[in-house]
Amino acid sequence: LLNLCSKNKINPLIGSAGVSAVPMAARVSNKVGLESDAQNFLLMHAMGPNVAGVIGSAIAAGVMLKYVLAM
């Protein structure tokens, strides 16, 4: 959806790295990108969403613990 609305295209492999499986999800995205294009180095670009997934998981766990312990 974002690629339809913006001038600069975003590689969809970056979205697959947004899970909190550090660093394996970023490595898989990089490997798939390299299979498609040998000049496509995505590892450092994929680590950003990867770390964001970890932070999001930690925040979600904290919110869930707050409500569970309040019961």
PDB file of N, H, CA, C and O in Angstrom:
ATOM      1  N   LEU A   1       0.834  -1.193   0.000  1.00  0.00           N
ATOM      2  CA  LEU A   1       0.000   0.000   0.000  1.00  0.00           C
ATOM      3  C   LEU A   1       0.879   1.257   0.000  1.00  0.00           C
ATOM      4  O   LEU A   1       0.578   2.235  -0.686  1.00  0.00           O
ATOM      5  N   LEU A   2       1.961   1.219   0.773  1.00  0.00           N
ATOM      6  H   LEU A   2       2.206   0.425   1.330  1.00  0.00           H
ATOM      7  CA  LEU A   2       2.847   2.382   0.829  1.00  0.00           C
ATOM      8  C   LEU A   2       3.540   2.620  -0.502  1.00  0.00           C
ATOM      9  O   LEU A   2       3.788   3.768  -0.871  1.00  0.00           O
ATOM     10  N   ASN A   3       3.857   1.552  -1.231  1.00  0.00           N
ATOM     11  H   ASN A   3       3.656   0.620  -0.931  1.00  0.00           H
ATOM     12  CA  ASN A   3       4.498   1.719  -2.536  1.00  0.00           C
ATOM     13  C   ASN A   3       3.570   2.381  -3.547  1.00  0.00           C
ATOM     14  O   ASN A   3       4.046   3.041  -4.471  1.00  0.00           O
ATOM     15  N   LEU A   4       2.274   2.224  -3.396  1.00  0.00           N
ATOM     16  H   LEU A   4       1.888   1.688  -2.645  1.00  0.00           H
ATOM     17  CA  LEU A   4       1.327   2.865  -4.305  1.00  0.00           C
ATOM     18  C   LEU A   4       1.224   4.367  -4.048  1.00  0.00           C
ATOM     19  O   LEU A   4       0.952   5.136  -4.970  1.00  0.00           O
ATOM     20  N   CYS A   5       1.439   4.786  -2.806  1.00  0.00           N
ATOM     21  H   CYS A   5       1.660   4.161  -2.057  1.00  0.00           H
ATOM     22  CA  CYS A   5       1.236   6.182  -2.425  1.00  0.00           C
ATOM     23  C   CYS A   5       2.500   7.029  -2.427  1.00  0.00           C
ATOM     24  O   CYS A   5       2.407   8.255  -2.356  1.00  0.00           O
ATOM     25  N   SER A   6       3.669   6.424  -2.504  1.00  0.00           N
ATOM     26  H   SER A   6       3.745   5.428  -2.562  1.00  0.00           H
ATOM     27  CA  SER A   6       4.898   7.206  -2.384  1.00  0.00           C
ATOM     28  C   SER A   6       5.717   7.181  -3.669  1.00  0.00           C
ATOM     29  O   SER A   6       5.566   6.289  -4.505  1.00  0.00           O
ATOM     30  N   LYS A   7       6.582   8.174  -3.806  1.00  0.00           N
ATOM     31  H   LYS A   7       6.705   8.898  -3.127  1.00  0.00           H
ATOM     32  CA  LYS A   7       7.477   8.228  -4.964  1.00  0.00           C
ATOM     33  C   LYS A   7       8.590   7.196  -4.836  1.00  0.00           C
ATOM     34  O   LYS A   7       8.902   6.486  -5.792  1.00  0.00           O
ATOM     35  N   ASN A   8       9.186   7.117  -3.650  1.00  0.00           N
ATOM     36  H   ASN A   8       8.932   7.694  -2.874  1.00  0.00           H
ATOM     37  CA  ASN A   8      10.287   6.182  -3.411  1.00  0.00           C
ATOM     38  C   ASN A   8       9.724   4.822  -3.027  1.00  0.00           C
ATOM     39  O   ASN A   8       8.939   4.709  -2.085  1.00  0.00           O
ATOM     40  N   LYS A   9      10.122   3.811  -3.746  1.00  0.00           N
ATOM     41  H   LYS A   9      10.760   3.903  -4.511  1.00  0.00           H
ATOM     42  CA  LYS A   9       9.632   2.462  -3.478  1.00  0.00           C
ATOM     43  C   LYS A   9      10.363   1.863  -2.283  1.00  0.00           C
ATOM     44  O   LYS A   9      11.543   2.140  -2.066  1.00  0.00           O
ATOM     45  N   ILE A  10       9.665   1.048  -1.517  1.00  0.00           N
ATOM     46  H   ILE A  10       8.706   0.823  -1.694  1.00  0.00           H
ATOM     47  CA  ILE A  10      10.215   0.380  -0.348  1.00  0.00           C
ATOM     48  C   ILE A  10      10.248  -1.113  -0.628  1.00  0.00           C
ATOM     49  O   ILE A  10       9.264  -1.686  -1.095  1.00  0.00           O
ATOM     50  N   ASN A  11      11.372  -1.735  -0.344  1.00  0.00           N
ATOM     51  H   ASN A  11      12.172  -1.269   0.035  1.00  0.00           H
ATOM     52  CA  ASN A  11      11.518  -3.165  -0.558  1.00  0.00           C
ATOM     53  C   ASN A  11      10.617  -3.909   0.429  1.00  0.00           C
ATOM     54  O   ASN A  11      10.747  -3.700   1.636  1.00  0.00           O
ATOM     55  N   PRO A  12       9.708  -4.768  -0.038  1.00  0.00           N
ATOM     56  CA  PRO A  12       8.800  -5.466   0.875  1.00  0.00           C
ATOM     57  C   PRO A  12       9.509  -6.446   1.806  1.00  0.00           C
ATOM     58  O   PRO A  12       8.930  -6.870   2.806  1.00  0.00           O
ATOM     59  N   LEU A  13      10.739  -6.807   1.498  1.00  0.00           N
ATOM     60  H   LEU A  13      11.210  -6.461   0.685  1.00  0.00           H
ATOM     61  CA  LEU A  13      11.479  -7.690   2.401  1.00  0.00           C
ATOM     62  C   LEU A  13      11.775  -7.022   3.737  1.00  0.00           C
ATOM     63  O   LEU A  13      11.973  -7.709   4.739  1.00  0.00           O
ATOM     64  N   ILE A  14      11.809  -5.704   3.764  1.00  0.00           N
ATOM     65  H   ILE A  14      11.648  -5.146   2.950  1.00  0.00           H
ATOM     66  CA  ILE A  14      12.073  -4.998   5.015  1.00  0.00           C
ATOM     67  C   ILE A  14      10.940  -5.248   6.009  1.00  0.00           C
ATOM     68  O   ILE A  14      11.188  -5.341   7.212  1.00  0.00           O
ATOM     69  N   GLY A  15       9.725  -5.355   5.535  1.00  0.00           N
ATOM     70  H   GLY A  15       9.523  -5.279   4.558  1.00  0.00           H
ATOM     71  CA  GLY A  15       8.595  -5.631   6.421  1.00  0.00           C
ATOM     72  C   GLY A  15       8.660  -6.997   7.058  1.00  0.00           C
ATOM     73  O   GLY A  15       8.208  -7.180   8.188  1.00  0.00           O
ATOM     74  N   SER A  16       9.219  -7.964   6.345  1.00  0.00           N
ATOM     75  H   SER A  16       9.586  -7.816   5.426  1.00  0.00           H
ATOM     76  CA  SER A  16       9.314  -9.307   6.914  1.00  0.00           C
ATOM     77  C   SER A  16      10.332  -9.373   8.038  1.00  0.00           C
ATOM     78  O   SER A  16      10.334 -10.333   8.809  1.00  0.00           O
ATOM     79  N   ALA A  17      11.185  -8.389   8.148  1.00  0.00           N
ATOM     80  H   ALA A  17      11.184  -7.609   7.521  1.00  0.00           H
ATOM     81  CA  ALA A  17      12.177  -8.361   9.221  1.00  0.00           C
ATOM     82  C   ALA A  17      11.623  -7.731  10.489  1.00  0.00           C
ATOM     83  O   ALA A  17      12.341  -7.636  11.484  1.00  0.00           O
ATOM     84  N   GLY A  18      10.383  -7.302  10.481  1.00  0.00           N
ATOM     85  H   GLY A  18       9.800  -7.379   9.673  1.00  0.00           H
ATOM     86  CA  GLY A  18       9.800  -6.604  11.620  1.00  0.00           C
ATOM     87  C   GLY A  18       9.336  -7.486  12.752  1.00  0.00           C
ATOM     88  O   GLY A  18       8.617  -7.018  13.634  1.00  0.00           O
ATOM     89  N   VAL A  19       9.718  -8.731  12.757  1.00  0.00           N
ATOM     90  H   VAL A  19      10.302  -9.111  12.040  1.00  0.00           H
ATOM     91  CA  VAL A  19       9.393  -9.604  13.885  1.00  0.00           C
ATOM     92  C   VAL A  19      10.568  -9.595  14.845  1.00  0.00           C
ATOM     93  O   VAL A  19      11.672  -9.195  14.476  1.00  0.00           O
ATOM     94  N   SER A  20      10.339 -10.032  16.072  1.00  0.00           N
ATOM     95  H   SER A  20       9.442 -10.356  16.373  1.00  0.00           H
ATOM     96  CA  SER A  20      11.387  -9.896  17.083  1.00  0.00           C
ATOM     97  C   SER A  20      12.308 -11.107  17.157  1.00  0.00           C
ATOM     98  O   SER A  20      12.807 -11.429  18.235  1.00  0.00           O
ATOM     99  N   ALA A  21      12.542 -11.773  16.058  1.00  0.00           N
ATOM    100  H   ALA A  21      12.137 -11.512  15.182  1.00  0.00           H
ATOM    101  CA  ALA A  21      13.496 -12.882  16.021  1.00  0.00           C
ATOM    102  C   ALA A  21      14.856 -12.336  15.588  1.00  0.00           C
ATOM    103  O   ALA A  21      15.251 -12.453  14.428  1.00  0.00           O
ATOM    104  N   VAL A  22      15.562 -11.738  16.549  1.00  0.00           N
ATOM    105  H   VAL A  22      15.242 -11.643  17.492  1.00  0.00           H
ATOM    106  CA  VAL A  22      16.842 -11.076  16.248  1.00  0.00           C
ATOM    107  C   VAL A  22      17.943 -12.112  16.245  1.00  0.00           C
ATOM    108  O   VAL A  22      17.930 -12.967  17.130  1.00  0.00           O
ATOM    109  N   PRO A  23      18.874 -12.110  15.349  1.00  0.00           N
ATOM    110  CA  PRO A  23      18.953 -11.390  14.084  1.00  0.00           C
ATOM    111  C   PRO A  23      18.494 -12.237  12.910  1.00  0.00           C
ATOM    112  O   PRO A  23      18.731 -11.876  11.757  1.00  0.00           O
ATOM    113  N   MET A  24      17.838 -13.362  13.186  1.00  0.00           N
ATOM    114  H   MET A  24      17.646 -13.655  14.123  1.00  0.00           H
ATOM    115  CA  MET A  24      17.541 -14.322  12.122  1.00  0.00           C
ATOM    116  C   MET A  24      16.596 -13.748  11.067  1.00  0.00           C
ATOM    117  O   MET A  24      16.799 -13.992   9.877  1.00  0.00           O
ATOM    118  N   ALA A  25      15.579 -13.001  11.462  1.00  0.00           N
ATOM    119  H   ALA A  25      15.414 -12.803  12.428  1.00  0.00           H
ATOM    120  CA  ALA A  25      14.636 -12.453  10.484  1.00  0.00           C
ATOM    121  C   ALA A  25      15.337 -11.488   9.529  1.00  0.00           C
ATOM    122  O   ALA A  25      15.041 -11.471   8.335  1.00  0.00           O
ATOM    123  N   ALA A  26      16.257 -10.691  10.050  1.00  0.00           N
ATOM    124  H   ALA A  26      16.498 -10.705  11.020  1.00  0.00           H
ATOM    125  CA  ALA A  26      17.009  -9.767   9.192  1.00  0.00           C
ATOM    126  C   ALA A  26      17.933 -10.531   8.253  1.00  0.00           C
ATOM    127  O   ALA A  26      18.094 -10.157   7.092  1.00  0.00           O
ATOM    128  N   ARG A  27      18.535 -11.594   8.755  1.00  0.00           N
ATOM    129  H   ARG A  27      18.404 -11.898   9.699  1.00  0.00           H
ATOM    130  CA  ARG A  27      19.424 -12.397   7.903  1.00  0.00           C
ATOM    131  C   ARG A  27      18.653 -13.071   6.781  1.00  0.00           C
ATOM    132  O   ARG A  27      19.133 -13.140   5.649  1.00  0.00           O
ATOM    133  N   VAL A  28      17.457 -13.571   7.087  1.00  0.00           N
ATOM    134  H   VAL A  28      17.067 -13.515   8.006  1.00  0.00           H
ATOM    135  CA  VAL A  28      16.638 -14.215   6.054  1.00  0.00           C
ATOM    136  C   VAL A  28      16.242 -13.197   4.997  1.00  0.00           C
ATOM    137  O   VAL A  28      16.300 -13.495   3.804  1.00  0.00           O
ATOM    138  N   SER A  29      15.841 -12.005   5.412  1.00  0.00           N
ATOM    139  H   SER A  29      15.793 -11.763   6.381  1.00  0.00           H
ATOM    140  CA  SER A  29      15.495 -10.954   4.448  1.00  0.00           C
ATOM    141  C   SER A  29      16.688 -10.609   3.570  1.00  0.00           C
ATOM    142  O   SER A  29      16.541 -10.424   2.362  1.00  0.00           O
ATOM    143  N   ASN A  30      17.866 -10.523   4.174  1.00  0.00           N
ATOM    144  H   ASN A  30      17.985 -10.674   5.155  1.00  0.00           H
ATOM    145  CA  ASN A  30      19.076 -10.225   3.410  1.00  0.00           C
ATOM    146  C   ASN A  30      19.384 -11.342   2.426  1.00  0.00           C
ATOM    147  O   ASN A  30      19.739 -11.074   1.278  1.00  0.00           O
ATOM    148  N   LYS A  31      19.254 -12.590   2.861  1.00  0.00           N
ATOM    149  H   LYS A  31      18.966 -12.807   3.793  1.00  0.00           H
ATOM    150  CA  LYS A  31      19.568 -13.726   1.990  1.00  0.00           C
ATOM    151  C   LYS A  31      18.621 -13.784   0.794  1.00  0.00           C
ATOM    152  O   LYS A  31      19.057 -14.014  -0.334  1.00  0.00           O
ATOM    153  N   VAL A  32      17.330 -13.577   1.037  1.00  0.00           N
ATOM    154  H   VAL A  32      16.976 -13.390   1.953  1.00  0.00           H
ATOM    155  CA  VAL A  32      16.356 -13.594  -0.058  1.00  0.00           C
ATOM    156  C   VAL A  32      16.626 -12.440  -1.019  1.00  0.00           C
ATOM    157  O   VAL A  32      16.518 -12.610  -2.233  1.00  0.00           O
ATOM    158  N   GLY A  33      16.973 -11.276  -0.493  1.00  0.00           N
ATOM    159  H   GLY A  33      17.061 -11.138   0.494  1.00  0.00           H
ATOM    160  CA  GLY A  33      17.306 -10.137  -1.344  1.00  0.00           C
ATOM    161  C   GLY A  33      18.543 -10.386  -2.186  1.00  0.00           C
ATOM    162  O   GLY A  33      18.591  -9.985  -3.349  1.00  0.00           O
ATOM    163  N   LEU A  34      19.548 -11.046  -1.611  1.00  0.00           N
ATOM    164  H   LEU A  34      19.508 -11.372  -0.667  1.00  0.00           H
ATOM    165  CA  LEU A  34      20.767 -11.358  -2.365  1.00  0.00           C
ATOM    166  C   LEU A  34      20.514 -12.392  -3.445  1.00  0.00           C
ATOM    167  O   LEU A  34      21.160 -12.360  -4.493  1.00  0.00           O
ATOM    168  N   GLU A  35      19.578 -13.316  -3.206  1.00  0.00           N
ATOM    169  H   GLU A  35      19.053 -13.342  -2.355  1.00  0.00           H
ATOM    170  CA  GLU A  35      19.235 -14.297  -4.242  1.00  0.00           C
ATOM    171  C   GLU A  35      18.603 -13.612  -5.448  1.00  0.00           C
ATOM    172  O   GLU A  35      18.819 -14.021  -6.589  1.00  0.00           O
ATOM    173  N   SER A  36      17.826 -12.572  -5.188  1.00  0.00           N
ATOM    174  H   SER A  36      17.651 -12.240  -4.261  1.00  0.00           H
ATOM    175  CA  SER A  36      17.163 -11.847  -6.267  1.00  0.00           C
ATOM    176  C   SER A  36      18.130 -10.932  -7.017  1.00  0.00           C
ATOM    177  O   SER A  36      18.096 -10.853  -8.245  1.00  0.00           O
ATOM    178  N   ASP A  37      18.991 -10.243  -6.266  1.00  0.00           N
ATOM    179  H   ASP A  37      19.019 -10.308  -5.269  1.00  0.00           H
ATOM    180  CA  ASP A  37      19.941  -9.292  -6.851  1.00  0.00           C
ATOM    181  C   ASP A  37      21.207  -9.313  -6.002  1.00  0.00           C
ATOM    182  O   ASP A  37      21.162  -8.994  -4.814  1.00  0.00           O
ATOM    183  N   ALA A  38      22.321  -9.683  -6.595  1.00  0.00           N
ATOM    184  H   ALA A  38      22.357  -9.942  -7.560  1.00  0.00           H
ATOM    185  CA  ALA A  38      23.575  -9.827  -5.845  1.00  0.00           C
ATOM    186  C   ALA A  38      24.087  -8.502  -5.283  1.00  0.00           C
ATOM    187  O   ALA A  38      24.930  -8.511  -4.386  1.00  0.00           O
ATOM    188  N   GLN A  39      23.608  -7.375  -5.778  1.00  0.00           N
ATOM    189  H   GLN A  39      22.923  -7.367  -6.506  1.00  0.00           H
ATOM    190  CA  GLN A  39      24.024  -6.061  -5.282  1.00  0.00           C
ATOM    191  C   GLN A  39      23.070  -5.511  -4.220  1.00  0.00           C
ATOM    192  O   GLN A  39      23.204  -4.361  -3.803  1.00  0.00           O
ATOM    193  N   ASN A  40      22.122  -6.315  -3.788  1.00  0.00           N
ATOM    194  H   ASN A  40      22.013  -7.250  -4.127  1.00  0.00           H
ATOM    195  CA  ASN A  40      21.070  -5.894  -2.871  1.00  0.00           C
ATOM    196  C   ASN A  40      21.468  -6.232  -1.437  1.00  0.00           C
ATOM    197  O   ASN A  40      21.200  -7.338  -0.968  1.00  0.00           O
ATOM    198  N   PHE A  41      22.105  -5.294  -0.733  1.00  0.00           N
ATOM    199  H   PHE A  41      22.323  -4.396  -1.113  1.00  0.00           H
ATOM    200  CA  PHE A  41      22.545  -5.536   0.640  1.00  0.00           C
ATOM    201  C   PHE A  41      21.522  -4.936   1.601  1.00  0.00           C
ATOM    202  O   PHE A  41      21.457  -3.718   1.763  1.00  0.00           O
ATOM    203  N   LEU A  42      20.736  -5.782   2.228  1.00  0.00           N
ATOM    204  H   LEU A  42      20.789  -6.772   2.097  1.00  0.00           H
ATOM    205  CA  LEU A  42      19.625  -5.334   3.060  1.00  0.00           C
ATOM    206  C   LEU A  42      19.846  -5.531   4.552  1.00  0.00           C
ATOM    207  O   LEU A  42      18.995  -5.134   5.349  1.00  0.00           O
ATOM    208  N   LEU A  43      20.955  -6.128   4.955  1.00  0.00           N
ATOM    209  H   LEU A  43      21.646  -6.450   4.308  1.00  0.00           H
ATOM    210  CA  LEU A  43      21.087  -6.542   6.350  1.00  0.00           C
ATOM    211  C   LEU A  43      20.941  -5.374   7.320  1.00  0.00           C
ATOM    212  O   LEU A  43      20.159  -5.462   8.267  1.00  0.00           O
ATOM    213  N   MET A  44      21.665  -4.299   7.110  1.00  0.00           N
ATOM    214  H   MET A  44      22.300  -4.228   6.341  1.00  0.00           H
ATOM    215  CA  MET A  44      21.577  -3.174   8.046  1.00  0.00           C
ATOM    216  C   MET A  44      20.224  -2.466   7.948  1.00  0.00           C
ATOM    217  O   MET A  44      19.729  -1.939   8.944  1.00  0.00           O
ATOM    218  N   HIS A  45      19.627  -2.453   6.760  1.00  0.00           N
ATOM    219  H   HIS A  45      20.029  -2.882   5.951  1.00  0.00           H
ATOM    220  CA  HIS A  45      18.303  -1.844   6.610  1.00  0.00           C
ATOM    221  C   HIS A  45      17.238  -2.710   7.267  1.00  0.00           C
ATOM    222  O   HIS A  45      16.230  -2.195   7.750  1.00  0.00           O
ATOM    223  N   ALA A  46      17.453  -4.019   7.288  1.00  0.00           N
ATOM    224  H   ALA A  46      18.272  -4.438   6.896  1.00  0.00           H
ATOM    225  CA  ALA A  46      16.487  -4.928   7.897  1.00  0.00           C
ATOM    226  C   ALA A  46      16.617  -4.969   9.413  1.00  0.00           C
ATOM    227  O   ALA A  46      15.663  -5.343  10.096  1.00  0.00           O
ATOM    228  N   MET A  47      17.765  -4.597   9.956  1.00  0.00           N
ATOM    229  H   MET A  47      18.540  -4.293   9.402  1.00  0.00           H
ATOM    230  CA  MET A  47      17.941  -4.623  11.409  1.00  0.00           C
ATOM    231  C   MET A  47      17.108  -3.548  12.107  1.00  0.00           C
ATOM    232  O   MET A  47      16.734  -3.724  13.266  1.00  0.00           O
ATOM    233  N   GLY A  48      16.810  -2.442  11.428  1.00  0.00           N
ATOM    234  H   GLY A  48      17.113  -2.299  10.486  1.00  0.00           H
ATOM    235  CA  GLY A  48      15.985  -1.387  12.028  1.00  0.00           C
ATOM    236  C   GLY A  48      14.596  -1.883  12.392  1.00  0.00           C
ATOM    237  O   GLY A  48      14.199  -1.775  13.553  1.00  0.00           O
ATOM    238  N   PRO A  49      13.834  -2.430  11.429  1.00  0.00           N
ATOM    239  CA  PRO A  49      12.526  -2.975  11.781  1.00  0.00           C
ATOM    240  C   PRO A  49      12.627  -4.165  12.728  1.00  0.00           C
ATOM    241  O   PRO A  49      11.713  -4.417  13.513  1.00  0.00           O
ATOM    242  N   ASN A  50      13.737  -4.896  12.657  1.00  0.00           N
ATOM    243  H   ASN A  50      14.480  -4.692  12.019  1.00  0.00           H
ATOM    244  CA  ASN A  50      13.940  -6.039  13.532  1.00  0.00           C
ATOM    245  C   ASN A  50      14.025  -5.586  14.988  1.00  0.00           C
ATOM    246  O   ASN A  50      13.376  -6.170  15.855  1.00  0.00           O
ATOM    247  N   VAL A  51      14.808  -4.565  15.259  1.00  0.00           N
ATOM    248  H   VAL A  51      15.335  -4.090  14.555  1.00  0.00           H
ATOM    249  CA  VAL A  51      14.933  -4.037  16.618  1.00  0.00           C
ATOM    250  C   VAL A  51      13.630  -3.361  17.043  1.00  0.00           C
ATOM    251  O   VAL A  51      13.252  -3.428  18.213  1.00  0.00           O
ATOM    252  N   ALA A  52      12.948  -2.717  16.110  1.00  0.00           N
ATOM    253  H   ALA A  52      13.255  -2.663  15.160  1.00  0.00           H
ATOM    254  CA  ALA A  52      11.652  -2.112  16.434  1.00  0.00           C
ATOM    255  C   ALA A  52      10.646  -3.181  16.847  1.00  0.00           C
ATOM    256  O   ALA A  52       9.808  -2.941  17.716  1.00  0.00           O
ATOM    257  N   GLY A  53      10.722  -4.359  16.230  1.00  0.00           N
ATOM    258  H   GLY A  53      11.402  -4.554  15.524  1.00  0.00           H
ATOM    259  CA  GLY A  53       9.860  -5.468  16.634  1.00  0.00           C
ATOM    260  C   GLY A  53      10.149  -5.926  18.048  1.00  0.00           C
ATOM    261  O   GLY A  53       9.230  -6.278  18.787  1.00  0.00           O
ATOM    262  N   VAL A  54      11.416  -5.927  18.433  1.00  0.00           N
ATOM    263  H   VAL A  54      12.163  -5.641  17.833  1.00  0.00           H
ATOM    264  CA  VAL A  54      11.792  -6.292  19.803  1.00  0.00           C
ATOM    265  C   VAL A  54      11.247  -5.265  20.792  1.00  0.00           C
ATOM    266  O   VAL A  54      10.694  -5.629  21.830  1.00  0.00           O
ATOM    267  N   ILE A  55      11.401  -4.002  20.473  1.00  0.00           N
ATOM    268  H   ILE A  55      11.850  -3.706  19.630  1.00  0.00           H
ATOM    269  CA  ILE A  55      10.907  -2.942  21.363  1.00  0.00           C
ATOM    270  C   ILE A  55       9.386  -3.018  21.481  1.00  0.00           C
ATOM    271  O   ILE A  55       8.837  -2.881  22.574  1.00  0.00           O
ATOM    272  N   GLY A  56       8.707  -3.236  20.357  1.00  0.00           N
ATOM    273  H   GLY A  56       9.153  -3.348  19.468  1.00  0.00           H
ATOM    274  CA  GLY A  56       7.249  -3.370  20.386  1.00  0.00           C
ATOM    275  C   GLY A  56       6.796  -4.563  21.202  1.00  0.00           C
ATOM    276  O   GLY A  56       5.798  -4.482  21.918  1.00  0.00           O
ATOM    277  N   SER A  57       7.514  -5.669  21.104  1.00  0.00           N
ATOM    278  H   SER A  57       8.325  -5.735  20.522  1.00  0.00           H
ATOM    279  CA  SER A  57       7.179  -6.856  21.897  1.00  0.00           C
ATOM    280  C   SER A  57       7.359  -6.587  23.385  1.00  0.00           C
ATOM    281  O   SER A  57       6.540  -7.019  24.197  1.00  0.00           O
ATOM    282  N   ALA A  58       8.421  -5.880  23.745  1.00  0.00           N
ATOM    283  H   ALA A  58       9.086  -5.530  23.085  1.00  0.00           H
ATOM    284  CA  ALA A  58       8.661  -5.561  25.153  1.00  0.00           C
ATOM    285  C   ALA A  58       7.578  -4.640  25.701  1.00  0.00           C
ATOM    286  O   ALA A  58       7.131  -4.814  26.835  1.00  0.00           O
ATOM    287  N   ILE A  59       7.156  -3.670  24.911  1.00  0.00           N
ATOM    288  H   ILE A  59       7.519  -3.529  23.990  1.00  0.00           H
ATOM    289  CA  ILE A  59       6.091  -2.764  25.351  1.00  0.00           C
ATOM    290  C   ILE A  59       4.779  -3.522  25.503  1.00  0.00           C
ATOM    291  O   ILE A  59       4.059  -3.332  26.483  1.00  0.00           O
ATOM    292  N   ALA A  60       4.465  -4.383  24.531  1.00  0.00           N
ATOM    293  H   ALA A  60       5.050  -4.537  23.734  1.00  0.00           H
ATOM    294  CA  ALA A  60       3.228  -5.167  24.613  1.00  0.00           C
ATOM    295  C   ALA A  60       3.248  -6.091  25.825  1.00  0.00           C
ATOM    296  O   ALA A  60       2.228  -6.255  26.495  1.00  0.00           O
ATOM    297  N   ALA A  61       4.396  -6.694  26.111  1.00  0.00           N
ATOM    298  H   ALA A  61       5.225  -6.560  25.567  1.00  0.00           H
ATOM    299  CA  ALA A  61       4.501  -7.568  27.284  1.00  0.00           C
ATOM    300  C   ALA A  61       4.308  -6.774  28.568  1.00  0.00           C
ATOM    301  O   ALA A  61       3.655  -7.250  29.497  1.00  0.00           O
ATOM    302  N   GLY A  62       4.867  -5.574  28.633  1.00  0.00           N
ATOM    303  H   GLY A  62       5.397  -5.187  27.879  1.00  0.00           H
ATOM    304  CA  GLY A  62       4.689  -4.735  29.811  1.00  0.00           C
ATOM    305  C   GLY A  62       3.241  -4.341  30.030  1.00  0.00           C
ATOM    306  O   GLY A  62       2.758  -4.353  31.162  1.00  0.00           O
ATOM    307  N   VAL A  63       2.546  -3.993  28.960  1.00  0.00           N
ATOM    308  H   VAL A  63       2.939  -3.983  28.040  1.00  0.00           H
ATOM    309  CA  VAL A  63       1.126  -3.631  29.071  1.00  0.00           C
ATOM    310  C   VAL A  63       0.305  -4.836  29.514  1.00  0.00           C
ATOM    311  O   VAL A  63      -0.578  -4.714  30.363  1.00  0.00           O
ATOM    312  N   MET A  64       0.597  -5.995  28.939  1.00  0.00           N
ATOM    313  H   MET A  64       1.314  -6.094  28.249  1.00  0.00           H
ATOM    314  CA  MET A  64      -0.140  -7.204  29.331  1.00  0.00           C
ATOM    315  C   MET A  64       0.119  -7.554  30.791  1.00  0.00           C
ATOM    316  O   MET A  64      -0.812  -7.922  31.508  1.00  0.00           O
ATOM    317  N   LEU A  65       1.360  -7.447  31.241  1.00  0.00           N
ATOM    318  H   LEU A  65       2.116  -7.148  30.658  1.00  0.00           H
ATOM    319  CA  LEU A  65       1.671  -7.727  32.645  1.00  0.00           C
ATOM    320  C   LEU A  65       0.953  -6.762  33.577  1.00  0.00           C
ATOM    321  O   LEU A  65       0.495  -7.154  34.650  1.00  0.00           O
ATOM    322  N   LYS A  66       0.855  -5.518  33.174  1.00  0.00           N
ATOM    323  H   LYS A  66       1.226  -5.199  32.302  1.00  0.00           H
ATOM    324  CA  LYS A  66       0.167  -4.526  34.001  1.00  0.00           C
ATOM    325  C   LYS A  66      -1.277  -4.939  34.237  1.00  0.00           C
ATOM    326  O   LYS A  66      -1.769  -4.877  35.363  1.00  0.00           O
ATOM    327  N   TYR A  67      -1.961  -5.363  33.170  1.00  0.00           N
ATOM    328  H   TYR A  67      -1.562  -5.413  32.254  1.00  0.00           H
ATOM    329  CA  TYR A  67      -3.364  -5.723  33.310  1.00  0.00           C
ATOM    330  C   TYR A  67      -3.552  -7.070  33.988  1.00  0.00           C
ATOM    331  O   TYR A  67      -4.536  -7.259  34.705  1.00  0.00           O
ATOM    332  N   VAL A  68      -2.647  -8.001  33.786  1.00  0.00           N
ATOM    333  H   VAL A  68      -1.848  -7.847  33.204  1.00  0.00           H
ATOM    334  CA  VAL A  68      -2.762  -9.307  34.443  1.00  0.00           C
ATOM    335  C   VAL A  68      -2.512  -9.169  35.939  1.00  0.00           C
ATOM    336  O   VAL A  68      -3.226  -9.767  36.743  1.00  0.00           O
ATOM    337  N   LEU A  69      -1.512  -8.392  36.316  1.00  0.00           N
ATOM    338  H   LEU A  69      -0.932  -7.906  35.662  1.00  0.00           H
ATOM    339  CA  LEU A  69      -1.207  -8.224  37.735  1.00  0.00           C
ATOM    340  C   LEU A  69      -2.247  -7.368  38.451  1.00  0.00           C
ATOM    341  O   LEU A  69      -2.357  -7.435  39.675  1.00  0.00           O
ATOM    342  N   ALA A  70      -3.006  -6.571  37.718  1.00  0.00           N
ATOM    343  H   ALA A  70      -2.916  -6.517  36.723  1.00  0.00           H
ATOM    344  CA  ALA A  70      -4.041  -5.735  38.319  1.00  0.00           C
ATOM    345  C   ALA A  70      -5.308  -6.525  38.626  1.00  0.00           C
ATOM    346  O   ALA A  70      -6.196  -6.021  39.314  1.00  0.00           O
ATOM    347  N   MET A  71      -5.403  -7.749  38.128  1.00  0.00           N
ATOM    348  H   MET A  71      -4.682  -8.158  37.569  1.00  0.00           H
ATOM    349  CA  MET A  71      -6.616  -8.555  38.358  1.00  0.00           C
ATOM    350  C   MET A  71      -6.687  -9.072  39.768  1.00  0.00           C
ATOM    351  O   MET A  71      -7.641  -9.764  40.124  1.00  0.00           O
TER     352      MET A  71
END
